[in-house]
Amino acid sequence: MTTFKYRPLCSILPLSRQWLLDDIILKKNHGQLDRVWLSPGHLFISLDSGLRIVTFDTRSVDKTQDDEKRCLDLTCDSPVLDILVGRSIPNVAYIIHRNGSVQVWKFRSDFSWLLIQKFNLCTTPNTVITDVCLHPSQNAVYWCESNLSSLSNATVFCIYKRQLPEDEGKLKNKELGLAIALVHNCPYSQVFAATHGLFIVFRDVVLLWCLSANRITVYTGGPASGDSGLRSPPGSGFPVSGPQADRHTVQRESDCCIARSIHVLCLPQYPDSATVCCQQ
C-alpha cells in the first residue's frame, strides 16, 4: 500500500506574499478558486472562472520584504485556459486565453514581470480554444478550438499547430509560425505532448500521432468486460502519407468504443494533416 504525505507549500518554497496565498486558499476572501499552476520558481492561481490571475514568486535570499508591485496580478477580458512554460526561452510564461489571445510575460532578474509580446493563436473570428499544450522538444503550441460551421450552424472542433520562436528577439518581433490545421471536424478533444509526437484524446479514443514518421496509431475503447484498458485494434498502426489521399478505416469492437468507425484521411495539400470523422 502506497502512503502519501503532504506538506504546506510554504515549507518547500519561500514564496512571496504568503499572507495573500493563505487569504486565497484558506479564508477564500478573493473569489472562487479556479486553477493552480506550479512552475519552477512560480505559483500561478486563477480566480473567478479564470478572469483573474495572481502570481506568487520565490523570494531571493537577500530579500526580506515582499514587493507588491513586482508581482504579476492580472484582470482579464477572456478567461485564462492555461499557463505554459517552455524550454527554449528561460523565465518566459505564455498565458493562453480562451478567445485565442496569448500574453507572453518574462520574469526578470530584478524579480519583476515584463510583458514582452501579445499575439493571437487563432486565425478566424469567434473562435474558442478548448484545450492547449506546449510541446517542449518541438517548441510548438498545439490546441483544439471550436467554431460554428457555416454550413450546418453546428459547433465543430479542429486541432491546430503553431511554431514558436526559438529566441527572445524573434519572439519580440512576433516571428511566429503559421497556424497549421492538423485535424478537421473532430469531436471535442484534448491534446498532450508525447516524447515523439502528440496524443489526441476524444471520447474513448486516443490517437498517437508520430509527427517525424508521419504515422498515427489509434487506440480505442474504455475497459470492457475482463479488459484492463485501451487496446490497439488490428491495423491501427497505419502510415499516413501523400501525395494521394490514403483513407483507412478502423472498425471498433462493439463493447468498448462509442464511434462505429474512425476514418483518418491524409489531405494531399497538407501532407502532415489528417481529417478524423467519427460515425455514431
Secondary structure in CASP SS format (residue, H / E / C, confidence):
PFRMAT SS
TARGET T0000
AUTHOR 0000-0000-0000
METHOD secondary structure of the structure
MODEL  1
M C 1.00
T C 1.00
T C 1.00
F C 1.00
K C 1.00
Y C 1.00
R C 1.00
P C 1.00
L H 1.00
C H 1.00
S H 1.00
I C 1.00
L C 1.00
P C 1.00
L E 1.00
S C 1.00
R C 1.00
Q H 1.00
W H 1.00
L H 1.00
L H 1.00
D H 1.00
D H 1.00
I H 1.00
I H 1.00
L H 1.00
K H 1.00
K C 1.00
N C 1.00
H C 1.00
G C 1.00
Q C 1.00
L E 1.00
D E 1.00
R E 1.00
V E 1.00
W E 1.00
L E 1.00
S E 1.00
P C 1.00
G C 1.00
H E 1.00
L E 1.00
F E 1.00
I E 1.00
S E 1.00
L E 1.00
D C 1.00
S C 1.00
G C 1.00
L C 1.00
R E 1.00
I E 1.00
V E 1.00
T E 1.00
F E 1.00
D E 1.00
T E 1.00
R C 1.00
S C 1.00
V C 1.00
D C 1.00
K C 1.00
T C 1.00
Q C 1.00
D C 1.00
D C 1.00
E H 1.00
K H 1.00
R H 1.00
C C 1.00
L C 1.00
D E 1.00
L E 1.00
T E 1.00
C C 1.00
D C 1.00
S C 1.00
P C 1.00
V E 1.00
L E 1.00
D E 1.00
I E 1.00
L E 1.00
V E 1.00
G C 1.00
R C 1.00
S C 1.00
I C 1.00
P C 1.00
N C 1.00
V E 1.00
A E 1.00
Y E 1.00
I E 1.00
I E 1.00
H E 1.00
R C 1.00
N C 1.00
G C 1.00
S E 1.00
V E 1.00
Q E 1.00
V E 1.00
W E 1.00
K E 1.00
F E 1.00
R C 1.00
S C 1.00
D C 1.00
F C 1.00
S C 1.00
W E 1.00
L E 1.00
L E 1.00
I E 1.00
Q E 1.00
K E 1.00
F E 1.00
N E 1.00
L C 1.00
C C 1.00
T C 1.00
T C 1.00
P C 1.00
N C 1.00
T C 1.00
V E 1.00
I E 1.00
T E 1.00
D E 1.00
V E 1.00
C E 1.00
L E 1.00
H E 1.00
P C 1.00
S C 1.00
Q C 1.00
N C 1.00
A E 1.00
V E 1.00
Y E 1.00
W E 1.00
C E 1.00
E E 1.00
S E 1.00
N E 1.00
L E 1.00
S C 1.00
S C 1.00
L C 1.00
S C 1.00
N C 1.00
A C 1.00
T E 1.00
V E 1.00
F E 1.00
C E 1.00
I E 1.00
Y E 1.00
K E 1.00
R E 1.00
Q E 1.00
L C 1.00
P C 1.00
E C 1.00
D C 1.00
E H 1.00
G H 1.00
K H 1.00
L H 1.00
K H 1.00
N C 1.00
K C 1.00
E C 1.00
L C 1.00
G C 1.00
L C 1.00
A C 1.00
I E 1.00
A E 1.00
L E 1.00
V E 1.00
H E 1.00
N E 1.00
C E 1.00
P C 1.00
Y C 1.00
S C 1.00
Q E 1.00
V E 1.00
F E 1.00
A E 1.00
A E 1.00
T C 1.00
H C 1.00
G E 1.00
L E 1.00
F E 1.00
I E 1.00
V E 1.00
F E 1.00
R C 1.00
D C 1.00
V E 1.00
V E 1.00
L E 1.00
L E 1.00
W E 1.00
C E 1.00
L C 1.00
S C 1.00
A C 1.00
N C 1.00
R E 1.00
I E 1.00
T E 1.00
V E 1.00
Y E 1.00
T E 1.00
G C 1.00
G C 1.00
P C 1.00
A C 1.00
S C 1.00
G C 1.00
D C 1.00
S C 1.00
G C 1.00
L C 1.00
R E 1.00
S C 1.00
P C 1.00
P C 1.00
G C 1.00
S C 1.00
G C 1.00
F E 1.00
P E 1.00
V C 1.00
S C 1.00
G C 1.00
P C 1.00
Q C 1.00
A C 1.00
D C 1.00
R E 1.00
H E 1.00
T E 1.00
V E 1.00
Q E 1.00
R C 1.00
E C 1.00
S C 1.00
D C 1.00
C C 1.00
C C 1.00
I C 1.00
A C 1.00
R C 1.00
S E 1.00
I E 1.00
H E 1.00
V E 1.00
L E 1.00
C E 1.00
L E 1.00
P C 1.00
Q C 1.00
Y E 1.00
P E 1.00
D E 1.00
S E 1.00
A E 1.00
T E 1.00
V E 1.00
C E 1.00
C E 1.00
Q E 1.00
Q C 1.00
END
